[in-house]
Amino acid sequence: MTDGIYILGNDVVFDHLVALLNSLEVNGAKNIPVCIIPYNDNLQKVRVEIASRTNVTLFENTDSIQFWEDFATQAWTSHQKAQKVCQAKGWPPVRCLGMHRKFCCFDGSFDKFVYFDADTLSMGSLDYIYQKLDEFDWVVNDFQYKSDFNYVFDLSSEKLAEIFNLERLDSQIFCAGWFASKKNILNRHNSTELLNKLTSGEAEIMSWRGADQPLFNYLVARSPISFYNFAYHQPARVTGNHWSSQFDVIDYVLYDKGRRLTYLHYMSIAAAKFTRLCAGEDVDIPYRDVFLHYRYLHSPETQPKLASPNLLVRLQRYLKSWAIQKFNNVRLKLRNFWDR
């Protein structure tokens, strides 16, 4: 049995990726093999980084990538409400299609695995997660179930209560940015059965507001997959993991009321902010010193001295943001006009 770690990434989140790999190395996962799933083909810097690390590989099963992209495309294009929203907003039919490549975890070489979004830092041992996978098929550790369900399922859909027991569903909501599972838990056979349900009308119960997260939650809840959430079953014994929480920092490790975090998730903070930070800009990011510590762990001499951007750069950003907003407003008005 091989335990492993999957990370979805590309050059856009390169600084995130390096920081995460370094945090895994020093916080209890040094000997666990890591596989990077490519978000897209923008991988020049990622390939160089992988070549410098003995325990990191690149997922290159193109058949698996194509299968899961096709799967996600068919699922979302059968969601009529989502398609109307995408058309109105000028989005592609599948939002963030590359995010759905994380389904490739189930075709990889690891028998048990933990998946990390790249915008994450590892803070503690994963041993208890792998051990729990001996009892359950799917393991998470987050408080997503306390958030707005409308980011996962469409509560206005009458079908939702017909398909799921809503009280039971409450215990199964999870964040798709960090989870643990096993090889082949989702596969060509059971995914085809689930896709048939989605395309026959069940897709409408997924929230159009999310990307891959509604689809992940649907598939797990609609399948006979045994599920365990530490944060749901042991809320008094686990920590938070979202950057908005107040944690104590001791030797670049985060603690929640004396309890060591397993991971910190920077979800919803744009990768561009971290890129600018690593280019030397004084960007206000939560736990910034912790992130920079791991990003430059093996090359502290290259860590930039931070400075505020000059007036010209700030003006250019403001004008760009203003122009984009005006363009989007005009496009939306034109679309509404032609729809009428």
Salt bridges, closest charged atoms under 4 A:
ASP15 OD1 - ARG295 NE 2.73
GLU25 OE1 - ARG53 NH1 3.67
GLU25 OE1 - HIS298 NE2 3.19
GLU49 OE2 - ARG53 NE 2.71
GLU60 OE2 - ARG47 NH1 3.71
ASP63 OD2 - ARG188 NH2 2.88
GLU69 OE2 - ARG101 NE 2.73
ASP117 OD1 - LYS102 NZ 3.18
ASP117 OD2 - HIS265 NE2 3.85
ASP119 OD1 - HIS265 NE2 3.10
ASP134 OD1 - LYS112 NZ 2.98
GLU135 OE2 - LYS132 NZ 3.71
ASP137 OD1 - LYS182 NZ 3.49
ASP154 OD2 - LYS81 NZ 3.13
GLU193 OE2 - HIS189 NE2 3.12
GLU202 OE2 - ARG222 NH2 2.76
ASP212 OD2 - LYS102 NZ 2.91
GLU281 OE2 - ARG276 NH2 2.99
GLU281 OE1 - ARG317 NH2 2.66
ASP282 OD1 - ARG288 NH1 2.52
